[in-house]
Amino acid sequence: MTQARRQEPGGEERAVLLVAGLADLAVGAIGSAVGGLRGLLGRSDTADLVREAEEDLRARGRLALDRCAHVPPAHLEVLARQVTARRAADDDA
């Protein structure tokens, strides 16, 4: 038996394959989300779940903003400041 060697896809075919893969992934994710939503709607504690989800999202948002807003100084900058402070202290002595 001889196997037909498959050629590498061209630029257009690769793009189509990527779009098809992304579409399949999106459909799968949407299907999972709809199934989960159906399960949530059947529960009696939906309001509590929504409140907890909102608190969780706010906490995640706060953490994300803290990560982005409070950037520690660069390591070399800290070392340079320490050296400058030591030299100033030595010059005063």
C-alpha positions as CSV (number, residue, x, y, z in Angstrom):
1,M,0.0,0.0,0.0
2,T,1.3,3.4,-0.8
3,Q,0.3,6.3,1.3
4,A,-0.5,9.6,-0.4
5,R,1.8,12.2,1.1
6,R,-0.2,15.1,2.3
7,Q,1.0,18.5,1.1
8,E,1.3,21.4,3.6
9,P,-1.7,23.6,3.3
10,G,-1.3,26.9,1.5
11,G,-1.9,30.3,3.1
12,E,-5.6,30.5,2.3
13,E,-6.2,26.9,3.3
14,R,-4.4,27.5,6.6
15,A,-6.5,30.5,7.3
16,V,-9.7,28.6,6.5
17,L,-8.6,25.8,8.8
18,L,-7.8,28.3,11.6
19,V,-11.2,30.0,11.3
20,A,-13.0,26.6,11.2
21,G,-11.1,25.5,14.3
22,L,-11.9,28.7,16.2
23,A,-15.6,28.4,15.1
24,D,-15.7,24.8,16.4
25,L,-14.1,25.9,19.7
26,A,-16.6,28.8,20.1
27,V,-19.6,26.5,19.4
28,G,-18.4,24.0,22.0
29,A,-17.9,26.8,24.5
30,I,-21.3,28.3,23.8
31,G,-22.9,24.8,24.1
32,S,-21.2,24.3,27.5
33,A,-22.3,27.7,28.7
34,V,-25.9,27.1,27.7
35,G,-25.9,23.8,29.5
36,G,-24.6,25.4,32.6
37,L,-27.1,28.2,32.4
38,R,-29.9,25.7,32.1
39,G,-28.7,24.0,35.3
40,L,-28.5,27.4,37.1
41,L,-32.0,28.4,36.1
42,G,-33.4,25.3,37.7
43,R,-31.8,26.0,41.1
44,S,-33.6,27.7,43.9
45,D,-30.6,29.6,45.2
46,T,-29.9,31.5,41.9
47,A,-29.9,34.9,43.6
48,D,-27.2,33.7,46.0
49,L,-25.1,32.3,43.2
50,V,-25.4,35.5,41.3
51,R,-24.3,37.6,44.3
52,E,-21.4,35.3,45.0
53,A,-20.3,35.4,41.3
54,E,-20.5,39.2,41.4
55,E,-18.3,39.3,44.6
56,D,-15.9,36.9,43.0
57,L,-15.6,39.0,39.8
58,R,-15.1,42.2,41.9
59,A,-12.3,40.5,43.9
60,R,-10.7,39.3,40.7
61,G,-10.9,42.8,39.2
62,R,-9.4,44.3,42.3
63,L,-6.5,41.8,42.2
64,A,-5.9,42.4,38.5
65,L,-5.9,46.2,39.0
66,D,-3.5,45.8,42.0
67,R,-1.2,43.7,39.8
68,C,-1.1,46.3,37.1
69,A,-1.1,49.5,39.2
70,H,1.5,48.6,41.8
71,V,4.6,47.8,39.9
72,P,7.6,47.3,42.1
73,P,10.7,49.4,41.2
74,A,13.2,47.7,39.0
75,H,15.8,45.7,40.9
76,L,18.8,47.6,39.5
77,E,17.1,50.9,40.4
78,V,16.8,49.8,44.0
79,L,20.5,48.8,44.0
80,A,21.5,52.1,42.5
81,R,19.6,54.0,45.2
82,Q,21.2,52.0,47.9
83,V,24.7,52.7,46.5
84,T,23.9,56.4,46.2
85,A,22.7,56.5,49.8
86,R,25.8,54.7,51.0
87,R,28.1,57.0,49.1
88,A,26.3,60.0,50.5
89,A,26.7,58.6,54.0
90,D,30.4,57.9,53.5
91,D,30.9,61.5,52.2
92,D,29.3,62.9,55.3
93,A,31.5,60.9,57.6
